[in-house]
């Protein structure tokens, strides 16, 4: 009798769903625990200030300052947004209010496809096309901060385009009708009424793009040059936080290895801050 | 004397042999009518009779509908609205208030100033003056004068609709089209809007679509009754409700169907 109650279909289904949900939560918690237990002690040993703001990363001399990498990550991400956000937002606007139906049927799947291209393929594209282009146009060997920014700018396009597009589409059609009924042209109605109404969704899309750009590793390693020095010029090479880990992890031991995990902690905290911003903006949007 | 002034009123809008199709479906059939200035003309009839379709022909909002098609001629002050006017200029002359209040997601001030800014007015003093005048004309100035920077979405439904009327007035139109402007509002707000319409007709030509027969009876000078895409009867509101010539009109205004 008891067994029958416990094993009825509803309870089994509930158990499976619950278990699935807990697996996801458990993964996040385990990652946090691993990162912080492994990553925080070395940061304490090196000294928080020396670790975060140290300008020299020389494991052979026991110098573990990650400021060059943090700056490189921030610069490439800012560069990616400067390049990717305007193109992405304008593309989303075009897709939702200017694009003829037949062209939409071609463009939309292409944008979706962009999201599915593996980052190593973007990396190859960067090596084969962007590196020579930057070298030819701006001098240097082409493996540079600028190259990484352009490539990341392209890579975040699908995120920005699809999230912005749905924000623009969810802005009420009645706003558009109200604007054209006042004698405003199609363009003015879209840019002055619809886009401001979709503002918080568009900002969300940019924040998601930031998250994508700051976490990208493979493609950046392939085009950024990877010198662990404070970047002084956008046409010079730089090494991001993610690159630093992937390049040195294989041969690192002891404190060096631990310092790389510490680098991951910094990256993780940066991403957490970005996610927090994202959810703050999303809840504010609901209240309006 | 009153009869004489009535006769002297100018014809603003003239509709000749208008047929409207949405794809294969015929929505309006051979409509002929004249709309005079400084009057309220009401379009009544059951759902799907074509009254809103006709209203939206007058400022060419139907152009937004992909499979919309029309034949015949609509003139504003004698000029064909589909030929003589640039569509945006036409819509500045023929303003519209929608069924559901649709203030933009901006401040009250920016909502009103939107239209004038589109026409190129940038001077702050001039905009301030237009905003004040328009809000006063829509009798909402006293409600909002201290909160012009507040979001328009924070207003009540009735206030939002009056704001939308003010926004339409701000571009100085000649004709005001209203598409069931009170159907989403409570009785008190409805009364306020109706009183407003009667004030506004001194300056504008008003065409109002309404589901509410009592509303047409209360405020309209002329009433047109539509049924299944046909203009069944059009005349003085008093006659339409008291002595309708057509059987269908009689049945509708007596509440027998619709």
Interface residues (C-beta under 8 A of the other chain):
Chain A: X172 X174 X175 X177 X178 X179 X180 X181 X182 X183 X184 X185 X188 X192 X193 X196 X197 X288
Chain B: X59 X61 X64 X88 X89 X90 X91 X92 X95 X96 X98 X100 X102 X103 X104 X105 X106 X114 X115 X118 X119 X151 X153 X164 X167 X168 X171
